[in-house]
């Protein structure tokens, strides 16, 4: 299947600053694709190139198979871009704001009425359509901005830090809206620093640092990083100290460490002496009540720290 976004060996400079340095990755259709990197890694520059606000200086970028250099109108008809800092017409009501943008896309009055009603329902803002934008909370304004992005029914959504500044409830609700958009067949390309939420939300991810691609592919493959010494996450039906003592004397168990803020323990093993099945059998033979047992995945923040460099970006 042809990728929705195909970036190959793109370099982009601002004067002497190399914002992108040979970046390459692809985004599959109908995916929720996370875009992660430290400040100054080139994320916003990449988004602006994909949405045709900038032209690549070297390399190639194709969106829907179109080259961004020569097919600006064809691409813009099918995308919705939500920047990290957005301005809004604060003296308008929510309905007026969305109707204005629908008119800018050339929809007639009947079409605009239907479209605005649909995007208000999708973002759960229909009850606030007559409110002035200036009176809305940050989270509500984010929803209106997302609704505005959806007015032209785009196939690809480009979202730069859409959850920035939102409280936990607003972030959770935004993530559910993005899942619903994917179920509708949209491709969502989302840049964010909230790594824990991206790990749950996205099926694929690209990590960039200093303008270079450090990883691009399935989220599961990144988090299922194999190590020479497998680690298992275990929860037994006993208190923390008893759980740790339950592994005493089991051949192949190298370390048992409590997990901060949880009742689980992480068990590091020697694969030449014991595997997951063997560890489970040993615990059962000792009469332990096993509540949870799984191969431990590294967290996205751990993968991020492994793949990116320390220091301030210049």
C-alpha positions in Angstrom: 0.0 0.0 0.0 1.4 3.4 -1.0 2.4 5.5 2.0 0.4 8.7 2.7 3.6 10.5 3.6 6.9 9.5 2.0 10.0 11.5 3.1 13.3 10.6 1.6 16.7 12.1 2.5 15.4 15.6 3.2 17.8 18.3 4.4 16.6 21.8 5.3 18.6 24.8 6.5 17.7 28.1 8.1 20.7 30.3 7.4 23.5 28.2 9.0 21.2 26.1 11.2 20.6 22.6 9.8 17.0 21.9 11.0 16.8 18.6 9.0 19.8 16.5 8.1 18.8 13.7 5.7 15.6 12.7 7.4 13.7 9.8 5.9 10.5 8.0 7.0 7.0 6.9 5.8 3.5 7.1 7.2 1.0 4.3 6.3 -2.6 5.0 5.3 -5.2 5.0 8.1 -2.6 4.9 10.9 -2.1 6.9 14.0 1.5 7.9 13.7 3.5 9.5 16.5 6.3 12.0 15.7 8.7 12.4 18.6 11.9 14.3 19.3 13.5 16.8 21.6 13.0 20.5 21.2 14.9 21.6 18.1 14.9 18.2 16.6 13.1 19.4 13.4 9.5 18.2 14.1 7.7 21.5 13.3 9.9 22.1 10.2 8.9 18.6 9.0 5.2 19.3 9.5 5.5 22.6 7.6 7.2 20.8 4.8 4.5 18.1 4.6 1.7 20.6 4.6 3.4 22.6 1.8 4.1 25.8 4.0 7.8 25.2 3.2 9.5 23.6 0.2 12.3 21.0 0.8 15.7 22.2 -0.2 17.1 18.7 -0.9 15.5 15.3 -1.0 11.9 14.5 -1.7 8.5 14.6 0.1 5.4 13.0 -1.4 1.9 13.3 0.2 -0.8 11.0 -1.4 1.8 10.3 -4.0 2.1 14.0 -5.0 5.4 15.9 -4.8 5.0 18.8 -2.4 7.0 21.1 -4.8 4.5 20.9 -7.7 1.1 19.8 -6.3 0.4 22.2 -3.5 -3.3 22.6 -4.2 -4.0 18.9 -4.7 -2.3 18.2 -1.3 -3.9 21.1 0.6 -7.4 19.9 -0.4 -6.9 16.7 1.4 -5.0 17.7 4.6 -5.8 19.5 7.8 -3.0 21.2 9.8 -3.2 22.2 13.4 -0.1 24.1 14.4 1.3 24.2 18.0 0.5 27.9 18.4 -2.8 28.8 16.7 -4.6 32.2 16.4 -8.4 32.3 16.6 -11.0 35.0 15.8 -12.0 35.4 19.5 -14.9 37.7 18.9 -16.7 35.1 16.8 -19.0 32.4 18.2 -17.9 28.8 17.7 -20.5 28.4 14.9 -19.5 31.6 13.2 -15.8 30.6 13.3 -16.4 27.2 11.7 -18.9 28.5 9.2 -16.3 31.1 8.1 -13.7 28.5 7.3 -16.3 26.3 5.6 -17.2 29.3 3.4 -13.5 29.8 2.7 -13.4 26.2 1.3 -16.2 27.1 -1.1 -19.1 25.2 0.5 -22.6 26.7 0.0 -24.9 27.5 2.9 -26.7 24.1 2.9 -23.3 22.3 2.8 -21.8 24.5 5.5 -24.8 24.0 7.9 -24.4 20.2 7.6 -20.6 20.3 7.8 -20.5 22.5 10.9 -23.1 20.4 12.6 -21.1 17.2 11.9 -17.7 18.6 13.2 -19.4 20.1 16.3 -20.9 16.7 17.1 -17.6 14.8 16.5 -15.7 17.1 18.8 -18.6 17.3 21.3 -18.9 21.0 21.0 -22.5 21.3 19.7 -23.7 22.5 23.1 -21.2 25.4 22.9 -21.8 26.5 19.3 -23.2 29.9 20.3 -20.5 30.7 22.8 -17.9 33.3 22.0 -14.4 31.8 21.5 -12.8 34.2 23.9 -14.9 32.8 26.8 -13.8 29.2 26.2 -11.2 27.4 28.2 -7.9 26.3 26.6 -9.3 22.7 26.2 -12.4 23.9 24.5 -10.5 26.2 22.2 -8.3 23.2 21.2 -11.5 21.3 20.3 -12.7 24.2 18.2 -9.3 24.3 16.5 -9.6 20.6 15.8 -13.1 21.1 14.5 -11.8 23.8 12.1 -9.2 21.4 10.8 -12.0 18.9 10.0 -14.2 21.3 8.1 -12.8 20.2 4.7 -13.1 16.4 5.6 -9.3 15.8 5.2 -7.8 12.4 4.7 -4.7 13.4 6.6 -4.5 15.3 9.9 -1.2 16.9 10.8 -1.3 17.9 14.5 1.6 19.7 16.2 1.4 19.4 20.0 -2.5 19.3 20.1 -2.5 18.4 23.8 -0.2 21.1 24.9 -1.5 22.9 28.0 -4.5 20.7 28.4 -5.6 19.2 31.8 -5.6 15.4 32.1 -9.3 15.0 31.4 -9.1 17.2 28.3 -6.1 15.2 27.0 -7.9 11.9 27.5 -11.0 13.2 25.7 -8.8 14.6 22.8 -7.1 11.2 22.5 -10.5 9.5 22.2 -11.5 11.9 19.4 -8.3 11.0 17.5 -9.1 7.3 17.9 -12.5 7.9 16.4 -11.0 9.8 13.5 -8.8 6.8 12.8 -11.9 4.5 12.9 -13.4 6.8 10.3 -10.5 6.1 8.0 -8.4 9.2 8.6 -4.6 9.1 8.9 -3.4 11.0 11.9 0.2 12.3 12.2 0.7 13.7 15.6 3.7 15.4 17.2 3.7 15.4 20.9 6.0 15.4 24.0 3.4 13.4 26.1 5.1 10.0 25.4 3.0 7.8 27.7 -0.2 8.9 25.8 1.5 8.4 22.4 2.5 4.9 23.4 -1.1 4.0 24.0 -2.6 5.9 21.1 -0.3 5.3 18.2 0.3 2.1 16.2 3.5 3.5 14.6 6.1 6.1 15.5 9.1 8.1 14.2 11.8 9.4 16.6 14.0 12.2 15.3 17.0 13.9 16.9 19.2 16.7 15.6 17.4 16.5 12.2 18.0 12.8 11.7 15.7 9.8 11.9 16.6 7.5 14.9 13.7 5.1 14.5 10.6 4.8 12.3 8.2 1.8 12.4 5.7 0.0 14.4 5.3 1.1 18.0 5.1 -2.5 19.2 8.5 -3.4 17.6 10.1 -0.4 19.3 8.7 -1.2 22.7 9.3 -5.0 22.3 13.1 -4.3 22.2 14.8 -7.6 22.9 17.6 -7.7 25.4 20.2 -10.3 26.1 18.7 -10.7 29.6 14.9 -11.0 29.3 12.8 -9.2 31.9 9.4 -10.3 33.1 6.8 -8.3 35.0 5.2 -10.3 37.8 2.5 -9.7 40.4 2.0 -12.3 43.1 -0.7 -12.6 45.7 1.5 -11.3 48.5 3.1 -8.2 49.8 6.2 -6.6 48.2 8.8 -8.2 50.4 7.3 -11.7 50.1 7.1 -11.3 46.3 10.8 -10.6 46.1 11.6 -13.5 48.5 9.5 -15.9 46.3 12.3 -15.9 43.7 15.1 -16.8 46.1 17.0 -19.8 44.8 15.4 -20.1 41.4 18.3 -20.8 38.9 18.5 -18.2 36.2 16.9 -15.3 38.1 19.5 -12.5 38.1 17.6 -9.7 39.8 14.2 -8.9 41.3 13.4 -5.2 41.4 10.2 -3.5 42.7 8.4 -1.2 40.3 7.9 2.3 41.6 4.3 3.1 42.4 3.1 -0.4 41.6 2.8 -3.8 43.3 4.5 -5.6 40.5 8.2 -6.6 40.4 10.6 -6.8 37.4 12.5 -10.1 37.2 15.7 -10.2 35.1 16.6 -13.7 33.9 19.4 -15.6 32.2 17.8 -17.1 29.1 20.3 -20.0 29.0 19.1 -21.2 32.4 15.4 -20.3 32.4 12.7 -18.9 30.1 9.2 -17.5 30.9 7.5 -20.8 31.0 10.1 -22.2 33.3 9.9 -19.2 35.6 6.1 -19.6 35.8 6.3 -23.3 36.5 8.8 -22.7 39.3 6.5 -20.1 41.0 3.5 -22.4 40.7 5.5 -25.3 42.2 6.3 -23.1 45.2 2.5 -22.5 45.7 2.6 -18.9 44.7 -0.7 -17.2 43.6 0.1 -15.5 40.3 -2.1 -12.4 39.5 -0.2 -11.2 36.5 2.8 -12.4 34.5 4.1 -10.9 31.2 7.2 -10.2 29.3 8.2 -6.6 30.2 8.2 -4.0 27.5 10.3 -0.9 27.8 8.4 2.3 27.9 8.4 4.8 25.1 10.3 7.3 27.3 13.0 4.7 27.8 13.3 4.1 24.1 13.4 7.8 23.5 16.2 8.3 25.9 18.1 5.4 24.4 17.8 6.8 20.9 18.4 10.5 21.4 21.5 12.4 22.5 22.0 14.5 25.6 22.6 18.2 25.5 21.0 21.4 24.3 20.1 21.5 20.5 21.8 24.3 18.6 
